[in-house]
Amino acid sequence: MGAMTTTALRPSPGLLAAAPHRLMFFIGAGNLLLAMAWWAAWLAAQRWPGLLQVPQAGTYPGWLHAFVMQYQVLPSFFFGFLLTVFPRWMGLPDIPRWRYLPVGVGMFGGQAAMLLGALGLEVGLVVGLFMTIAGWSAGTWILARLVLAERGTTWHARSCLAAMLLGLAGVLCFGGFLLGGSPWWVLFAVKLGTFGLLLPVYLTVAHRMFPFFAANAVPGYVAWRPMRVLAAAWALAMVHLVLEVLHAHAWLWLVDLPMLALSIAVLWRWWPRGRAPGLLWVLFVGLLWWPVTFALFSAQSLTYLLTDAFILGRAPAHALFIGVFGSLLVAMVSRVTQGHSGRPLRMYGLAWWAFVGIQVATVLRIVAEVAPDVLLWQALAALAWLAALAPWVARIGRIYLSPRVDGKPG
């Protein structure tokens, strides 16, 4: 019997097609390490040119780094999650595998080709672009069909779909630059990815799921998630996006201070006041970077208004990118992976290692903007990201290749 159990649980690549989250989370996990390994190597080569040589792309590597992280790495996880939960949110049948497999092929192949382009194979940039467009188009088309098919109105699904459509627009904008357009398209794509895609998706999922998780785990907890909160977050994010694109940094505080107030109010209402499992605490601790981010944005904007000094550089953006997005990625992916593989809903050693490591990487990346040796601290932050996530990725990757431990399908 024991031999049969061991054989039954043996990893198999064929299991990746068993569910959308298996395929897309596996791809996202691989993309996560590939993208940061290249970026860490590039930063190290700039800081220690005699130690390491990395081939250069014709396009500025910083722009490629932003595109890969915003439009290929994190969206792989987005598609895995949304293609799984959309049918459940709306009471519709699960998505057949022939529909979601092209999404995975486009997202993984697109990033692999793009990274080859970053290493000097210029044709890889164009191939990667078109594969990414194909993957994004397939994924958003599936999500749009589900929204159109539902009989009621699931606002969280519509919010996520709106963000994913803006994300597709961002991919096309970056493509316009790669195919000969103005660098302005890169700027617009990066800002759109931050405030039109990533932040709205994260806040929408948090708004729907975090109070629900807390109500199931903390006795006496009352879930609070009025839609006006999500609407306000969308409005403030969109105004911030417009001001960033217009380079009106001196006036960002007009929307960032209200966003700061909103984030504090939401966290105050959501915070678990009682004994709670670690898998719940990491969600809310990770979300603490939301007010920190907009406190930094507000401070930078007000300082710029008064002194014309851009004192914090990219520190506020990376408090958002690594602090919020990175922390909640580890928290949510750990939760989904445990639950959908039939394992206990708890934090385990490597998940804690990844979560704490992401906090360290966030602090290092923020410090890099005010430290004398910027490249040193940036390289250390990238290496901290790799050290934190590599063991965790190895564990979850094996889970996606293995059957559920409880014997259920999926």
JOGI-V606703 format. One record per residue. N is the residue number from 0. RES is the residue in one letter. OMEGA is omega in degrees with one decimal (999 if undefined). Layout:
BEGIN
N|RES|OMEGA  N|RES|OMEGA
END
This chain:
BEGIN
0|M|179.9  1|G|179.2  2|A|179.0  3|M|179.9  4|T|179.3  5|T|179.0  6|T|-178.4  7|A|-177.3  8|L|-178.2  9|R|-179.7  10|P|178.5  11|S|178.4  12|P|-179.5  13|G|-179.5  14|L|-179.8  15|L|-178.8  16|A|-174.7  17|A|-179.0  18|A|-178.8  19|P|-176.6  20|H|177.8  21|R|-176.3  22|L|-171.5  23|M|176.3  24|F|176.7  25|F|177.6  26|I|179.3  27|G|-179.7  28|A|176.5  29|G|178.2  30|N|-178.5  31|L|-177.7  32|L|179.8  33|L|-177.4  34|A|-177.7  35|M|175.7  36|A|177.4  37|W|-176.5  38|W|178.3  39|A|178.8  40|A|-179.9  41|W|178.7  42|L|179.3  43|A|178.9  44|A|177.1  45|Q|-177.1  46|R|-178.5  47|W|-174.0  48|P|179.1  49|G|-176.8  50|L|-173.1  51|L|176.3  52|Q|179.3  53|V|178.5  54|P|-176.4  55|Q|173.3  56|A|177.0  57|G|178.2  58|T|-179.0  59|Y|-176.4  60|P|178.8  61|G|178.1  62|W|178.2  63|L|177.6  64|H|179.7  65|A|-178.6  66|F|-177.0  67|V|-177.6  68|M|-174.4  69|Q|-170.7  70|Y|179.6  71|Q|-176.6  72|V|-176.2  73|L|179.0  74|P|173.9  75|S|176.3  76|F|179.0  77|F|-178.1  78|F|178.2  79|G|-179.7  80|F|-174.1  81|L|178.0  82|L|176.2  83|T|-171.2  84|V|-179.4  85|F|178.9  86|P|-179.1  87|R|177.9  88|W|-172.0  89|M|177.8  90|G|-178.7  91|L|179.0  92|P|176.7  93|D|-177.5  94|I|177.4  95|P|-172.8  96|R|-178.6  97|W|177.6  98|R|-174.7  99|Y|177.5  100|L|177.6  101|P|177.5  102|V|-180.0  103|G|179.3  104|V|-179.8  105|G|-176.2  106|M|-179.8  107|F|179.4  108|G|179.2  109|G|-179.8  110|Q|179.4  111|A|179.1  112|A|180.0  113|M|178.8  114|L|172.5  115|L|175.4  116|G|178.0  117|A|179.5  118|L|172.2  119|G|178.1  120|L|-168.9  121|E|-179.4  122|V|178.7  123|G|179.1  124|L|-178.7  125|V|177.8  126|V|179.8  127|G|178.4  128|L|-175.9  129|F|174.8  130|M|178.5  131|T|177.2  132|I|180.0  133|A|179.4  134|G|178.0  135|W|-178.5  136|S|178.7  137|A|-178.2  138|G|-178.8  139|T|176.9  140|W|177.6  141|I|-179.0  142|L|179.9  143|A|178.7  144|R|179.3  145|L|178.9  146|V|179.5  147|L|-176.3  148|A|-176.0  149|E|-177.7  150|R|179.6  151|G|179.5  152|T|177.1  153|T|-171.9  154|W|178.4  155|H|176.9  156|A|179.9  157|R|176.8  158|S|178.4  159|C|179.4  160|L|178.1  161|A|179.3  162|A|179.9  163|M|175.5  164|L|174.5  165|L|176.7  166|G|176.7  167|L|176.3  168|A|178.0  169|G|175.9  170|V|-180.0  171|L|177.8  172|C|178.3  173|F|176.3  174|G|176.8  175|G|176.8  176|F|-178.0  177|L|-178.1  178|L|171.7  179|G|-178.7  180|G|-179.3  181|S|173.7  182|P|177.1  183|W|-179.9  184|W|175.3  185|V|178.9  186|L|-177.8  187|F|179.9  188|A|-179.2  189|V|179.8  190|K|178.3  191|L|177.9  192|G|-178.4  193|T|-169.2  194|F|177.1  195|G|-177.5  196|L|-168.5  197|L|-177.3  198|L|178.1  199|P|179.1  200|V|179.8  201|Y|-177.4  202|L|177.5  203|T|179.5  204|V|177.7  205|A|-178.7  206|H|-178.6  207|R|-167.1  208|M|-171.2  209|F|177.2  210|P|178.0  211|F|177.8  212|F|-177.7  213|A|179.5  214|A|179.1  215|N|-172.8  216|A|-174.8  217|V|179.3  218|P|177.5  219|G|-179.5  220|Y|178.4  221|V|-179.6  222|A|-178.8  223|W|-179.7  224|R|176.8  225|P|-177.2  226|M|179.1  227|R|177.1  228|V|179.1  229|L|178.1  230|A|179.1  231|A|179.1  232|A|176.7  233|W|-177.0  234|A|-178.9  235|L|177.9  236|A|-178.8  237|M|178.8  238|V|176.1  239|H|178.9  240|L|-179.0  241|V|-179.0  242|L|178.1  243|E|-178.9  244|V|179.1  245|L|-177.8  246|H|178.7  247|A|-175.0  248|H|-179.5  249|A|-176.0  250|W|178.4  251|L|-178.7  252|W|179.5  253|L|176.3  254|V|-176.5  255|D|174.3  256|L|172.9  257|P|177.4  258|M|175.8  259|L|179.4  260|A|179.3  261|L|-178.1  262|S|179.2  263|I|179.6  264|A|-179.1  265|V|-179.7  266|L|177.7  267|W|-179.7  268|R|-176.4  269|W|-168.5  270|W|178.4  271|P|179.0  272|R|-176.9  273|G|-179.1  274|R|-177.0  275|A|178.8  276|P|-179.7  277|G|-178.6  278|L|174.8  279|L|-177.4  280|W|-177.0  281|V|177.1  282|L|-175.4  283|F|175.1  284|V|176.6  285|G|-178.6  286|L|175.8  287|L|177.8  288|W|176.8  289|W|176.1  290|P|177.8  291|V|179.6  292|T|-174.4  293|F|167.4  294|A|177.9  295|L|176.7  296|F|-178.2  297|S|179.8  298|A|179.2  299|Q|-178.9  300|S|-179.5  301|L|177.9  302|T|178.4  303|Y|178.2  304|L|-174.1  305|L|-171.3  306|T|-173.1  307|D|179.5  308|A|179.8  309|F|-161.7  310|I|-172.7  311|L|177.1  312|G|-178.1  313|R|-178.9  314|A|178.9  315|P|-179.7  316|A|-178.7  317|H|168.5  318|A|177.1  319|L|-174.5  320|F|-175.2  321|I|-176.0  322|G|-178.6  323|V|-172.6  324|F|-179.7  325|G|-179.3  326|S|-177.2  327|L|173.7  328|L|179.4  329|V|-176.9  330|A|-175.8  331|M|-179.5  332|V|176.3  333|S|-179.1  334|R|-178.3  335|V|-178.2  336|T|177.9  337|Q|-176.0  338|G|-175.5  339|H|173.8  340|S|179.1  341|G|-179.5  342|R|179.8  343|P|177.6  344|L|179.8  345|R|171.5  346|M|178.3  347|Y|-171.2  348|G|-177.2  349|L|175.7  350|A|175.7  351|W|178.2  352|W|-179.6  353|A|-177.1  354|F|179.2  355|V|179.1  356|G|177.3  357|I|176.8  358|Q|177.9  359|V|-180.0  360|A|178.6  361|T|-179.3  362|V|179.7  363|L|-178.0  364|R|175.8  365|I|179.1  366|V|-178.0  367|A|-177.2  368|E|-178.6  369|V|-179.1  370|A|179.7  371|P|-177.0  372|D|-172.1  373|V|-176.3  374|L|178.3  375|L|-177.1  376|W|175.6  377|Q|178.5  378|A|178.3  379|L|178.6  380|A|179.0  381|A|178.1  382|L|177.0  383|A|176.1  384|W|-179.7  385|L|-179.0  386|A|-179.4  387|A|-169.0  388|L|-175.2  389|A|179.4  390|P|178.6  391|W|178.7  392|V|179.3  393|A|-179.5  394|R|-176.2  395|I|177.5  396|G|178.1  397|R|179.4  398|I|-179.0  399|Y|179.5  400|L|-174.2  401|S|175.9  402|P|173.6  403|R|-177.9  404|V|179.3  405|D|176.7  406|G|-179.9  407|K|176.9  408|P|175.5  409|G|999
END
